[in-house]
């Protein structure tokens, strides 16, 4: 499953479904009675993306080879395209970090590791939708709106929206499901000033990223961003994975324009292959444990992850 385990100079403090977090061991106390939160006290965290894959709230076997490195490269590539947006990457020459004499990032995880400044994260998933699909489409069919935002009548699955919309979600505690919320609810959670900054930044980044992707023959249908406050300056800062295949829905523009059915035109550059195979081969009511993924499904999924990065990295218009 590409589990990282212990890393020299770093102490493991948290594991999510697909990522592991570490802080510098030298910043941890040797006192066994210490109960501090290392993510609250350490100025940096090492985020290591694994090859693990999850779907329908389950970790699956086997892992997707190279997935962690591909998604890490994709985040770094997008951050390079967005130099005007404050981000969470930690730079060794930063005055606040230089004096810490941080340990080296171990070579065994270097291609899938990101050294980040710790932020005070906002409990909001900032979702932006440029196209009508997924859960948004289901909500539109039922209500004529998404997240309380009314949309024109007669839209079909996969249609481009008149303009991108911001439909935030509340980040639920670990083990619970995130909850779609209105913009007004975000104001209650983080205050009016921050709520407006989150909305404006999300829409601005989405517009910029959409143009970059379209110039390379790729449609960015929707995505989710996460932000936190810089602990020294309070500046709202882009964090976590950025515009990856796991946080975004990408389609091939040429296929989208020519395919005969919605299912074909919206074939995404992500783990949708895995979801589709599970839907056809796993009855959750019969077995709580998902089946092992076939080799060909694993290989096809890995190829889709690789193809997206290759497509985006090529010069615009090629």
C-alpha positions in Angstrom: 0.0 0.0 0.0 3.1 2.3 -0.2 3.0 3.0 3.6 5.8 5.3 4.5 6.5 4.3 8.1 9.2 6.1 10.0 11.5 8.7 8.3 14.9 9.7 9.6 14.6 13.1 11.4 10.8 13.2 11.1 8.0 12.0 13.5 4.8 10.6 12.0 1.8 12.5 13.5 -1.2 11.7 11.3 -2.4 9.5 8.5 -5.4 10.2 6.2 -6.7 7.8 3.6 -4.0 8.7 1.1 -1.5 11.0 2.8 0.8 10.9 5.9 2.0 13.9 7.9 5.3 14.3 9.7 6.9 17.0 11.8 10.7 17.5 12.6 11.6 15.1 15.4 13.8 17.7 17.0 10.8 19.9 17.7 9.1 17.1 19.7 9.7 16.9 23.4 11.2 13.8 25.0 8.8 14.2 28.0 6.3 11.3 27.8 3.7 13.5 29.6 3.7 16.0 26.7 0.3 16.2 25.1 0.7 19.1 22.7 -0.6 19.0 19.2 2.4 18.9 16.9 0.5 20.3 14.0 -0.5 23.3 16.1 3.0 23.9 17.4 5.4 23.0 14.6 6.0 25.7 12.0 6.3 23.1 9.3 4.9 19.7 8.2 6.1 17.2 5.7 3.1 15.9 3.6 3.8 12.6 2.0 1.3 11.4 -0.7 1.0 7.6 -0.8 -0.1 5.4 -3.7 -3.1 4.4 -1.7 -6.5 4.7 -3.4 -9.9 5.1 -1.8 -13.4 5.1 -3.2 -16.8 5.1 -1.5 -15.1 5.7 1.9 -13.0 2.5 1.6 -9.3 2.0 1.1 -8.7 -0.4 -1.8 -6.2 -3.0 -2.7 -3.8 -2.8 -4.5 -2.4 0.7 -4.6 -2.0 2.7 -7.8 1.7 2.7 -8.7 3.2 6.2 -8.9 0.0 7.9 -7.9 1.6 9.8 -4.9 4.5 11.1 -7.0 2.2 12.1 -9.9 -0.3 14.1 -7.7 2.6 15.8 -5.8 4.1 16.8 -9.2 0.7 18.1 -10.3 0.3 20.3 -7.2 3.8 21.7 -7.6 3.2 22.4 -11.3 0.0 24.3 -10.6 1.5 26.3 -7.8 4.2 27.4 -10.3 1.5 28.5 -12.7 -0.1 30.7 -9.9 2.8 32.7 -8.6 0.5 35.6 -7.5 -1.5 33.3 -5.1 0.0 32.9 -1.6 0.7 29.2 -1.0 1.8 26.9 1.8 5.1 25.7 0.4 7.9 26.1 2.9 11.1 27.6 1.4 14.4 26.8 3.2 15.5 30.5 2.9 12.4 31.7 4.7 13.7 33.7 7.7 11.2 32.0 9.9 12.5 28.5 8.9 16.2 29.0 8.3 17.1 29.0 12.0 15.3 25.7 12.6 17.9 23.7 10.6 15.3 21.4 9.3 16.2 17.8 8.5 16.5 16.7 4.9 13.6 15.3 3.1 14.4 11.5 2.9 15.3 10.4 -0.6 12.9 7.5 -0.3 9.9 9.9 -0.3 11.3 12.9 -2.1 9.2 12.5 -5.2 6.0 12.4 -3.3 6.7 14.8 -0.4 5.9 18.4 0.1 7.4 20.6 2.9 4.7 23.0 4.0 4.3 25.8 6.5 1.6 24.9 9.0 -1.5 27.2 8.7 -4.6 27.7 10.8 -6.9 25.9 8.4 -10.4 27.1 7.7 -13.1 24.4 8.0 -14.4 25.1 4.4 -13.9 23.1 1.2 -14.1 25.8 -1.5 -15.8 24.0 -4.4 -16.0 25.8 -7.8 -18.0 24.3 -10.6 -17.7 25.3 -14.2 -19.8 22.4 -15.6 -22.9 20.7 -14.4 -22.1 17.1 -13.3 -21.7 14.7 -10.4 -23.5 15.5 -7.2 -24.2 19.0 -8.5 -26.2 17.6 -11.4 -28.2 15.5 -9.0 -29.0 18.5 -6.9 -29.9 20.6 -9.9 -32.4 17.9 -11.1 -34.0 17.8 -7.7 -34.1 21.5 -6.9 -33.1 23.6 -10.0 -30.2 24.9 -8.0 -26.8 24.0 -6.5 -26.0 25.2 -3.0 -28.9 27.5 -3.1 -27.7 29.1 -6.3 -30.5 28.9 -8.9 -29.5 27.8 -12.4 -31.3 28.1 -15.8 -33.9 25.4 -16.7 -33.2 22.7 -19.2 -29.5 22.0 -18.5 -28.2 18.5 -19.2 -25.5 16.4 -17.5 -22.1 17.8 -18.5 -23.3 21.2 -19.7 -21.1 24.2 -19.2 -22.6 26.6 -16.7 -23.2 30.2 -17.7 -20.4 31.1 -15.4 -18.5 29.2 -12.7 -20.3 29.0 -9.3 -18.9 28.7 -5.8 -20.6 26.0 -3.8 -18.7 25.5 -0.5 -18.8 22.5 1.9 -18.1 22.3 5.6 -15.2 20.0 6.5 -16.6 17.5 8.9 -14.5 15.9 11.7 -12.5 12.8 10.8 -14.9 9.9 10.2 -17.9 12.0 9.2 -19.1 13.2 5.8 -18.5 16.7 4.6 -21.7 18.8 4.3 -22.6 21.1 1.5 -23.5 24.5 2.8 -24.6 27.9 1.6 -22.3 30.9 1.3 -24.2 32.5 4.2 -23.2 29.5 6.4 -19.5 30.1 5.6 -20.0 33.7 6.8 -21.2 32.2 10.1 -18.3 29.8 10.3 -15.3 32.1 9.4 -16.7 35.7 9.4 -17.7 37.9 6.5 -14.3 39.1 5.5 -12.7 35.7 5.3 -15.7 34.2 3.6 -15.6 36.7 0.8 -11.8 36.2 0.4 -12.3 32.5 0.1 -15.0 32.9 -2.5 -13.1 35.5 -4.5 -9.8 33.6 -4.4 -11.5 30.3 -5.4 -13.3 31.8 -8.4 -10.1 33.7 -9.5 -7.9 30.6 -9.3 -10.5 28.5 -11.1 -10.7 31.0 -13.9 -6.9 31.1 -14.3 -6.5 27.4 -14.1 -9.4 26.8 -16.6 -7.7 29.0 -19.2 -4.4 27.2 -18.7 -6.0 23.8 -19.0 -8.1 24.7 -22.1 -5.0 25.9 -23.9 -3.7 22.4 -23.6 -6.9 20.7 -24.7 -8.2 19.8 -21.2 -11.4 20.9 -19.5 -11.4 21.7 -15.8 -15.0 20.9 -14.9 -14.8 21.5 -11.2 -12.4 21.5 -8.3 -12.1 22.1 -4.6 -9.6 24.3 -2.8 -8.6 24.5 0.9 -7.1 27.6 2.5 -5.6 28.5 5.9 -4.4 31.7 7.6 -0.7 32.2 7.7 0.2 32.1 11.4 2.6 35.1 11.2 0.7 37.4 8.9 -2.9 36.2 8.9 -2.9 36.2 5.0 -5.4 33.7 3.5 -3.1 31.1 1.9 -3.7 28.3 -0.6 -3.0 24.9 1.0 -3.3 21.1 0.6 -3.4 19.5 -2.8 -3.9 22.0 -5.6 -5.9 21.1 -8.7 -5.0 17.5 -8.7 -6.9 14.6 -10.2 -8.1 13.7 -6.7 -9.5 17.2 -6.0 -10.6 18.1 -9.5 -12.6 16.7 -12.4 -10.8 17.0 -15.8 -12.1 16.0 -19.2 -10.4 15.7 -22.6 -11.8 18.7 -24.6 -11.7 16.9 -28.0 -13.5 13.8 -26.6 -16.0 16.1 -24.9 -16.8 17.8 -28.2 -17.2 14.7 -30.2 -18.4 11.8 -28.0 -22.0 10.5 -28.5 -23.0 10.0 -24.9 -22.5 12.0 -21.6 -20.6 9.0 -20.1 -18.1 9.0 -22.9 -17.6 12.7 -23.2 -17.1 13.1 -19.5 -14.4 10.4 -19.1 -12.2 11.9 -16.4 -8.5 11.9 -15.8 -8.8 10.3 -12.3 -10.0 7.2 -10.4 -13.4 7.1 -12.1 -12.3 3.9 -13.7 -12.0 2.4 -10.2 -15.4 3.8 -9.1 -17.1 2.4 -12.2 -15.6 -1.0 -11.8 -16.6 -1.1 -8.1 -20.1 -0.1 -9.0 -20.4 -3.0 -11.4 -18.6 -5.6 -9.2 -19.4 -4.8 -5.6 -22.6 -5.0 -3.7 -22.0 -3.2 -0.4 -25.1 -4.7 1.1 -23.6 -8.2 0.6 -20.0 -7.5 1.6 -18.6 -4.6 3.6 -15.1 -5.3 2.2 -14.5 -4.1 -1.3 -13.0 -6.6 -3.8 -9.4 -6.5 -4.9 -8.9 -4.3 -8.0 -7.9 -6.2 -11.1 -4.5 -5.6 -12.6 -5.9 -4.0 -15.7 -8.1 -1.5 -13.7 -5.0 -0.5 -11.7 -2.9 0.0 -14.8 -5.7 2.0 -16.6 -6.1 4.3 -13.6 -2.4 4.9 -13.3 -2.2 5.7 -17.1 -5.0 8.3 -16.7 -3.2 10.0 -13.9 0.0 10.1 -15.9 -1.7 11.3 -19.1 -3.2 14.4 -17.3 0.2 15.5 -16.0 1.8 15.0 -19.4 -1.0 16.9 -21.2 -0.7 19.9 -18.8 3.1 20.0 -18.9 3.2 20.3 -22.7 3.4 23.8 -24.2 0.0 25.5 -24.8 -1.5 24.8 -28.2 0.5 21.6 -28.9 
